[in-house]
Amino acid sequence: MPTLDTFAAEKLARLDHKHLRRRLVETAREDGLWVTRGGRRLLSFSCNDYLNLSQHPAVKEAAIAAVRSHGVGAGASRLVTGNHPLFAQLEARLAALKGTDAACVFGSGYLANIGIIPTFVGKTDLILVDELAHSCIWAGAEMSGASVASFRHNDLEDAERILKAQRAAHRHAMIATDGVFSMDGDLAPLPALAALGDEYDAWLLSDDAHGIGVLGGGRGSTFAHGSPANPDAVGVPLQMGTLSKAIGGYGGYLCGSQSVIDLVKTKAASFVYSTGLPPSSVAAAIASLDFIAANPEYIERPLHHARAFTRALNLPEAQSPIVPIVIGPADKALEASQDLEDQGFLVVAIRPPTVPKDTARLRVAFTANHTGDDVQRLADAVAPHVGRR
Ligand SMILES: *Cc1c(COP(=O)(O)O)cnc(C)c1O
């Protein structure tokens, strides 16, 4: 066997042995709720399509119309000829939603973070990252060449300890965190992190992948902390997120001040050297934002379902549509997932390195079109797996 194949085969065998090999399962999604896998229909609690907008007729029509008028691809980087007219519309909408001067749309959320972070910090700088932050924040931090320090999850004292010890030795500093933690569903203490950032002159980046559309009246986790009367309370200068979860399509974004956005559009490598998002994705996102603005009650439903679920199982109250059921060993999490699948539910097991060692889990994600009965039936099926850790 060529050494390349031997290398790959041995690596796979080791992962198999630890129950950490990943496999693609063909999954046909029908309506944002039901999926077909291996000939079976399953009720999904594993899609991030929190508002089921990936299948919404008006959103699909907007994408189809954009294909008709602008084609299927952007044709080039946005800085060359890929900047079709829909981008300006979407960026104005995102900036208004987030209360910033301007916005920049990227190819994906992953591309956004690996472009944004190295634009603002480099060799002489410090970046603090919450230990449970998403993989693409870590990737951006590594790529930036800055000194990377991890602080304990949502632990302000630990973050401050690092700033006290290291801030003075660095030129610029950044604090980067998920606004809603993707595998835990809890919120970052953004008001306190923003205050810490102000005190130590460390720029706060919050990744709102799982907040936009479903928290803070649809404006995201930055708006989920203050009182409804004072929703602008949290000053997060770098508000990043994705269009691929509650927004239902694909793409990433950053909202910020005009100069921040202008710099990103000039310097972020994943923006400059990657083709613009297809017109259909941009049009779909605009249609989704229209829907969100017009349906303030509907968008509360995922969180409402998550809270009904945590009440039913006596778990800590859900803060977002995501609820983790931590099982521990990877093989046990796979077994629990299979048990639920046997009962007609799709709840995918999440294993290391997506989550820390020995914290493999079921990650349950609720969407608007689940019913109260769906939530109760899932709670009954999950109950035997809760607290077995
Ligand atoms: C999903 C996710 C991303 C990546 O976004 P994509 O648009 O899917 O690339 C980034 N950050 C967090 C917290 C996520 O959950």
The ligand as an SDF file (V2000), in Angstrom:
LIG
                    3D

 15 15  0  0  0  0  0  0  0  0999 V2000
  -21.8950   26.7900   13.0540 C   0  0  0  0  0  0  0  0  0  0  0  0
  -21.0060   27.7430   13.7380 C   0  0  0  0  0  0  0  0  0  0  0  0
  -20.0670   28.4970   13.0180 C   0  0  0  0  0  0  0  0  0  0  0  0
  -19.7900   28.2470   11.5680 C   0  0  0  0  0  0  0  0  0  0  0  0
  -20.7480   28.8170   10.7470 O   0  0  0  0  0  0  0  0  0  0  0  0
  -20.9290   28.2430    9.2620 P   0  0  0  0  0  0  0  0  0  0  0  0
  -21.7040   29.3130    8.5900 O   0  0  0  0  0  0  0  0  0  0  0  0
  -21.6510   26.9600    9.3890 O   0  0  0  0  0  0  0  0  0  0  0  0
  -19.5590   28.0870    8.7020 O   0  0  0  0  0  0  0  0  0  0  0  0
  -19.3440   29.4490   13.6940 C   0  0  0  0  0  0  0  0  0  0  0  0
  -19.5060   29.6400   15.0140 N   0  0  0  0  0  0  0  0  0  0  0  0
  -20.3770   28.9290   15.7370 C   0  0  0  0  0  0  0  0  0  0  0  0
  -20.5160   29.2010   17.1960 C   0  0  0  0  0  0  0  0  0  0  0  0
  -21.1370   27.9500   15.1310 C   0  0  0  0  0  0  0  0  0  0  0  0
  -21.9710   27.2060   15.8500 O   0  0  0  0  0  0  0  0  0  0  0  0
  1  2  1  0
  2  3  1  0
  2 14  2  0
  3  4  1  0
  3 10  2  0
  4  5  1  0
  5  6  1  0
  6  7  2  0
  6  8  1  0
  6  9  1  0
 10 11  1  0
 11 12  2  0
 12 13  1  0
 12 14  1  0
 14 15  1  0
M  END
$$$$
